[in-house]
Amino acid sequence: MSKKKLSYTEAMAEVEQIVARLRSGDMTIDELTASVRRATELIGECRKHLTTTEAEVERLINPEA
């Protein structure tokens, strides 16, 4: 089963949901590790999106470089 590629906005929204659950205390200790792991994966995906976008913008601004 392949994972659906999330957009930056979707990934950040999921991270925000996880953080909200952590802050509210609405998470069992058993869910904690899985949630932190998922948030870490999502943050990594967001970083990739930002890096890709930065490179694309740089190419548009400086096409001869």
Contact map, one row per residue, 1 for C-alpha under 8 A:
11100000000000000000000000000000000000000000000000000000000000000
11110000000000000000000000000000000000000000000000000000000000000
11111000000000000000000000000000000000000000000000000000000000000
01111100000000000000000000000000000000000000000000000000000000000
00111110000000000000000000000000000000000000000000000000000000000
00011111111000000000000000000000000000000000000000000000000000000
00001111111000000000000000000000000000000000000000000000000000000
00000111111100000000000000000000000000000000110010000000000000000
00000111111110000000000000000000000000000000000000000000000000000
00000111111111000000000000000000000000000000000000000000000000000
00000111111111100000000000000000000000000110110000000000000000000
00000001111111110000000000000000000000000110010000000000000000000
00000000111111111000000000000000000000000000000000000000000000000
00000000011111111100000000000000000000100100000000000000000000000
00000000001111111110000000000000000000100110000000000000000000000
00000000000111111111000000000000000000000000000000000000000000000
00000000000011111111100000000000000000000000000000000000000000000
00000000000001111111110000000000001000100000000000000000000000000
00000000000000111111111000000000000000000000000000000000000000000
00000000000000011111111100000000000000000000000000000000000000000
00000000000000001111111111100000000000000000000000000000000000000
00000000000000000111111111100000000000000000000000000000000000000
00000000000000000011111111000000000000000000000000000000000000000
00000000000000000001111111000000000000000000000000000000000000000
00000000000000000000111111110000000000000000000000000000000000000
00000000000000000000111111110000000000000000000000000000000000000
00000000000000000000110011111011000000000000000000000000000000000
00000000000000000000000011111111000000000000000000000000000000000
00000000000000000000000000111111100000000000000000000000000000000
00000000000000000000000000011111110000000000000000000000000000000
00000000000000000000000000111111111000000000000000000000000000000
00000000000000000000000000111111111100000000000000000000000000000
00000000000000000000000000001111111110000000000000000000000000000
00000000000000000000000000000111111111000000000000000000000000000
00000000000000000100000000000011111111100000000000000000000000000
00000000000000000000000000000001111111110000000000000000000000000
00000000000000000000000000000000111111111000000000000000000000000
00000000000000000000000000000000011111111100000000000000000000000
00000000000001100100000000000000001111111110000000000000000000000
00000000000000000000000000000000000111111111000000000000000000000
00000000000000000000000000000000000011111111100000000000000000000
00000000001101100000000000000000000001111111110000000000000000000
00000000001100100000000000000000000000111111111000000000000000000
00000000000000000000000000000000000000011111111100000000000000000
00000001001000000000000000000000000000001111111110000000000000000
00000001001100000000000000000000000000000111111111000000000000000
00000000000000000000000000000000000000000011111111100000000000000
00000000000000000000000000000000000000000001111111110000000000000
00000001000000000000000000000000000000000000111111111000000000000
00000000000000000000000000000000000000000000011111111100000000000
00000000000000000000000000000000000000000000001111111110000000000
00000000000000000000000000000000000000000000000111111111000000000
00000000000000000000000000000000000000000000000011111111100000000
00000000000000000000000000000000000000000000000001111111110000000
00000000000000000000000000000000000000000000000000111111111000000
00000000000000000000000000000000000000000000000000011111111100000
00000000000000000000000000000000000000000000000000001111111110000
00000000000000000000000000000000000000000000000000000111111111100
00000000000000000000000000000000000000000000000000000011111111101
00000000000000000000000000000000000000000000000000000001111111100
00000000000000000000000000000000000000000000000000000000111111100
00000000000000000000000000000000000000000000000000000000011111111
00000000000000000000000000000000000000000000000000000000011111111
00000000000000000000000000000000000000000000000000000000000001111
00000000000000000000000000000000000000000000000000000000001001111
